[in-house]
Amino acid sequence: MEHSRRVGIPFDGSEAAKKAVHWYLDNAADPNDIVIFIHVQELPALPLLNLRSGLNMPTEQWMKTISER
């Protein structure tokens, strides 16, 4: 068996990511490659934890922000 390369391709569903996959297929792909797609998701901006107010975490705000995405 020939040696294979491990190729990691980050993918977030954007047009740039799709173009990167097509570029790899057209220019660098080898039949022996092991391709690993790495799903990348941008996290929303969440309210920061304020240590002055104790350990009260704004979890309700976080959950609301995440569910709106």
CORJO-V471316 format. One record per residue. N is the residue number from 0. RES is the residue in one letter. PSI is psi in whole degrees, -180 to 180 (none if undefined). D_FIRST is the distance of its C-alpha to the first C-alpha in Angstrom with 2 decimals. Layout:
n->N res->RES psi->PSI d_first->D_FIRST
n->N res->RES psi->PSI d_first->D_FIRST
This chain:
n->0 res->M psi->135 d_first->0.00
n->1 res->E psi->157 d_first->3.78
n->2 res->H psi->143 d_first->6.56
n->3 res->S psi->152 d_first->8.71
n->4 res->R psi->150 d_first->12.48
n->5 res->R psi->121 d_first->14.95
n->6 res->V psi->120 d_first->17.84
n->7 res->G psi->128 d_first->21.15
n->8 res->I psi->112 d_first->23.73
n->9 res->P psi->140 d_first->27.23
n->10 res->F psi->128 d_first->29.07
n->11 res->D psi->7 d_first->32.73
n->12 res->G psi->-4 d_first->33.58
n->13 res->S psi->166 d_first->35.46
n->14 res->E psi->-38 d_first->35.41
n->15 res->A psi->-40 d_first->33.97
n->16 res->A psi->-40 d_first->30.99
n->17 res->K psi->-41 d_first->30.47
n->18 res->K psi->-37 d_first->30.67
n->19 res->A psi->-40 d_first->28.07
n->20 res->V psi->-46 d_first->25.58
n->21 res->H psi->-38 d_first->26.47
n->22 res->W psi->-46 d_first->26.21
n->23 res->Y psi->-47 d_first->22.66
n->24 res->L psi->-39 d_first->21.76
n->25 res->D psi->-28 d_first->23.73
n->26 res->N psi->-23 d_first->22.91
n->27 res->A psi->-9 d_first->19.84
n->28 res->A psi->141 d_first->17.40
n->29 res->D psi->140 d_first->13.84
n->30 res->P psi->-24 d_first->11.93
n->31 res->N psi->0 d_first->9.13
n->32 res->D psi->145 d_first->12.15
n->33 res->I psi->112 d_first->13.36
n->34 res->V psi->129 d_first->17.05
n->35 res->I psi->115 d_first->19.75
n->36 res->F psi->128 d_first->23.24
n->37 res->I psi->109 d_first->25.93
n->38 res->H psi->125 d_first->29.23
n->39 res->V psi->128 d_first->32.10
n->40 res->Q psi->129 d_first->35.65
n->41 res->E psi->129 d_first->38.75
n->42 res->L psi->145 d_first->41.17
n->43 res->P psi->159 d_first->44.82
n->44 res->A psi->119 d_first->47.40
n->45 res->L psi->151 d_first->48.89
n->46 res->P psi->141 d_first->52.26
n->47 res->L psi->154 d_first->52.01
n->48 res->L psi->130 d_first->52.98
n->49 res->N psi->111 d_first->56.41
n->50 res->L psi->-18 d_first->57.04
n->51 res->R psi->-28 d_first->60.76
n->52 res->S psi->22 d_first->61.15
n->53 res->G psi->-156 d_first->59.60
n->54 res->L psi->32 d_first->56.33
n->55 res->N psi->108 d_first->57.05
n->56 res->M psi->137 d_first->53.77
n->57 res->P psi->55 d_first->54.15
n->58 res->T psi->-35 d_first->51.77
n->59 res->E psi->-42 d_first->53.81
n->60 res->Q psi->-41 d_first->53.53
n->61 res->W psi->-48 d_first->49.78
n->62 res->M psi->-40 d_first->49.30
n->63 res->K psi->-46 d_first->51.53
n->64 res->T psi->-44 d_first->49.70
n->65 res->I psi->-41 d_first->46.25
n->66 res->S psi->-24 d_first->47.49
n->67 res->E psi->-18 d_first->49.00
n->68 res->R psi->none d_first->45.62
